Amino acid sequence: MFKAVGKKAFMKLMDSLSKGYEIAAPRKFSNKGVFYSAITDAGDIYLGAEFTVEPVKKLFLMPSEWLFENRFNDGKISLQGGVPPQEARKRIIIGVRPCEARGLELLDKVFCSDFKDSSYSKNRERSIIVGLACSKPDKTCFCTSLGSSPAETRGMDAIIFAGEESDEMMLEIITDKAREIFAPLEDAACEEHRKKLESEKKKIKDPVRKINIPDALSASFESGYWKEVSSPCVSCGVCTYLCPTCHCFDLVDEERKRLRCYDGCCFKDFTQQASGENPRPTKRERYRQRVFHKFDYFRKNFGEHLCVGCGRCIRHCPMKIDISEIAANAPKNK
């Protein structure tokens, strides 16, 4: 099912839905960029070609999250969960790019499979994902090299096709959850609208960047190649924090609260043991781990690469390190 709707009518519906749903969407901030934010005024929703700096992951796996607090009262210890009741509201997330929606499905394999992480899974269950097709892929994007596309609907409840110069949007409805919230909008059943939707899809161009990612990297594990390609890295962690699929974390105790905070394999103390021993003492081992986790280990465990080709790690790296080319050019022997 699909609908044709004017942008003003769409924003009016979002304002109406905000009374019963929490709304989150990209918002453009002057001199800062585009970021996912809580929306109280639909006029703040950004549906242009520019990509968000941070991934939608942060709305499901938060950078710093209070898991629980232990309390001592009357000689007894009790635990209080860290998810405030107000966060249990149903939520609509607008403007999620296809690569990011796919990233959430990869995170599901980690947090909703053998062990179900309660915080992450509750955020997934309460969220309706309304995607946004990419009208202008960035020069760093390479999603098609990983089996996706700028208009893929995997992991979405609905997807928007919105030209920046047009006042009308095409909305493709995928699930019953999306069908319910968009019911007030009229269906676009006429042939003219069907042709318009097909026309909008044809306007979308695939990323120029094409990378041949190997199925396995194990043959290059001991190669000196990893020392060479990791030498420019300054271990800042921006690639980890801005990645839609990186999910490593540390547990930190502050007073009586336990927090889960983003962490990453690029940091020296990530594998530092209490004895002082560190199995990954140099950037060579640490950067190799990052690439192997993305393009070897995860594939062996789950059948897919832990990368969606969004290009964020390339776009924002201060040293312009290109993980896609590093993985593609890894030697096939020692």
Summary of the structure (lengths in Angstrom):
residues: 334
radius of gyration: 21.6
end to end distance: 52.6
largest distance: 72.4
contacts: 1003
relative contact order: 0.16
helix: 34%
strand: 22%
